[in-house]
Amino acid sequence: IELDDKKGISKCYNNLGITYIEINNYSLALETLSKALKIKEEIGDKNGIATVWSNLALINNNLADSVKNNYLKRNSYYNQAVFYGTKAYELATQINSQFIINSSSAQLQRAFTKLGNKNEALKYAEIVILTKDSLFSEDKNRLITEMETRYQSEKKQLEIEKLEKQKALDKE
């Protein structure tokens, strides 16, 4: 059966790309992330596009860190990390995705630090800290809401049981 789940397929490619990054297979990571990006652009998935760009910044930072004794090649990778990181950051800001703002800022901070641009590195370090606090607050608020909902439904269940017991006693 042919499923036309482009969003799901692109998500799989992205996740596969991340797996390849984790095992340092950057050529396969680039290949699968390119497939993910193509589909995400086709379907207009801005969140997905920003995520892939952030992952491309990560790959380029990792590639740069792996280059020994070739200053130009290393800096070329860091500049690519800045290119993709900036694209990811700008789109994430446009769609207000705190998670991608955080991840792309971390990649930009890393690249600018290695390129010796302390002002830009500091700017993005501050954004990483601010968005990390924001993400923590969002998680905390979500957990509090879930606990409150659970408490209220348990409270209602106890009231129902109490009423049923009272009803049963009244019948006797």
C-alpha positions in Angstrom: 0.0 0.0 0.0 1.4 3.4 -1.0 1.0 6.0 1.7 1.3 9.6 0.7 2.5 10.8 4.1 5.1 13.3 3.0 5.3 15.0 6.4 6.0 11.6 8.0 8.5 10.6 5.4 10.4 13.8 5.7 10.4 13.5 9.5 11.9 10.0 9.1 14.6 11.3 6.7 15.4 14.1 9.3 15.6 11.6 12.1 17.8 9.3 10.0 20.0 12.3 9.3 20.4 13.0 13.0 21.3 9.3 13.6 24.0 9.6 10.9 25.3 12.8 12.6 25.6 10.9 15.9 27.7 8.2 14.3 29.8 10.7 12.4 28.6 9.6 9.0 28.3 13.1 7.6 27.9 12.1 3.9 24.9 10.0 4.6 23.6 12.6 7.0 23.8 15.3 4.3 22.1 12.9 1.8 19.1 12.1 4.0 18.8 15.7 5.3 18.7 16.9 1.7 15.8 14.5 1.0 14.0 15.7 4.1 14.5 19.4 3.2 13.2 18.8 -0.4 10.0 17.3 0.9 9.6 19.9 3.7 9.9 22.6 1.1 7.4 20.9 -1.2 4.8 20.8 1.6 5.6 24.2 3.1 6.6 22.8 6.5 8.4 25.8 7.9 9.1 24.2 11.3 10.6 21.2 9.5 12.7 23.4 7.2 14.1 25.3 10.1 14.9 22.1 11.9 16.8 20.7 8.9 18.7 23.9 8.5 19.7 23.8 12.1 20.9 20.2 11.6 22.9 21.2 8.6 24.6 23.9 10.8 25.4 21.1 13.3 26.9 18.9 10.5 29.1 21.8 9.3 30.3 22.6 12.8 31.2 18.9 13.4 32.9 18.7 10.0 34.9 21.9 10.8 35.9 20.5 14.2 37.2 17.3 12.5 39.5 19.2 10.0 43.1 19.3 11.1 45.8 21.6 9.8 43.7 23.2 7.0 42.6 26.6 8.3 40.7 27.5 5.0 38.7 24.3 4.9 37.8 24.5 8.6 36.7 28.1 8.3 34.7 27.2 5.2 32.7 24.7 7.2 32.2 27.2 10.1 30.9 29.7 7.5 28.5 27.1 6.2 27.4 26.5 9.8 26.7 30.2 10.1 24.9 30.3 6.8 22.5 27.4 7.8 22.3 28.4 11.4 21.2 32.0 10.4 18.6 30.7 8.0 17.3 28.3 10.7 17.3 31.1 13.4 15.5 33.6 11.2 12.8 31.2 10.1 12.4 29.9 13.7 12.0 33.5 14.9 9.4 34.1 12.2 7.3 31.0 13.3 8.2 31.5 17.0 9.7 28.1 17.6 11.7 28.5 20.8 13.2 25.0 20.5 14.7 25.8 17.0 15.7 29.3 18.1 17.6 27.6 20.9 19.3 24.9 18.7 20.2 27.2 15.9 21.6 29.8 18.3 23.7 27.1 19.9 25.2 26.2 16.5 25.7 29.9 15.7 27.4 30.5 19.0 29.7 27.5 18.3 30.6 28.6 14.8 31.2 32.3 15.7 33.3 31.3 18.7 35.5 29.2 16.4 35.7 31.9 13.8 36.8 34.4 16.5 33.8 36.6 16.3 33.3 37.1 20.0 30.5 39.7 19.7 28.2 37.4 17.6 29.2 34.4 19.8 28.1 36.3 22.9 24.9 37.4 21.3 23.9 33.9 20.5 25.1 32.5 23.8 22.6 35.0 25.5 19.8 33.8 23.2 20.6 30.1 24.1 20.3 31.0 27.8 17.1 33.0 27.3 15.4 30.3 25.2 16.5 27.5 27.5 14.8 29.4 30.4 11.7 29.8 28.2 11.7 26.1 27.2 12.0 25.2 30.9 9.1 27.4 31.9 7.0 26.0 29.1 7.7 22.4 30.3 7.0 23.4 33.9 3.7 25.1 32.9 2.6 22.1 30.8 3.4 19.7 33.7 1.4 21.9 36.2 -1.6 22.0 33.8 -1.4 18.2 33.4 -1.3 17.6 37.1 -4.2 20.1 37.7 -6.3 18.3 35.1 -5.5 14.9 36.6 -6.4 16.2 40.1 -9.7 17.7 38.9 -10.7 14.5 37.1 -9.8 12.3 40.2 -11.8 14.7 42.4 -14.8 14.4 40.1 -14.4 10.6 40.1 -14.4 10.6 43.9 -17.6 12.8 43.9 -19.3 10.4 41.5 -18.4 7.4 43.7 -19.6 9.2 46.8 -22.9 10.0 45.1 -23.3 6.4 43.9 -22.7 5.1 47.4 -25.1 7.6 48.9 -27.7 6.6 46.3 -27.2 2.9 47.2 -27.6 3.7 50.9 -30.8 5.7 50.2 -32.3 2.7 48.4 -31.8 0.4 51.4 
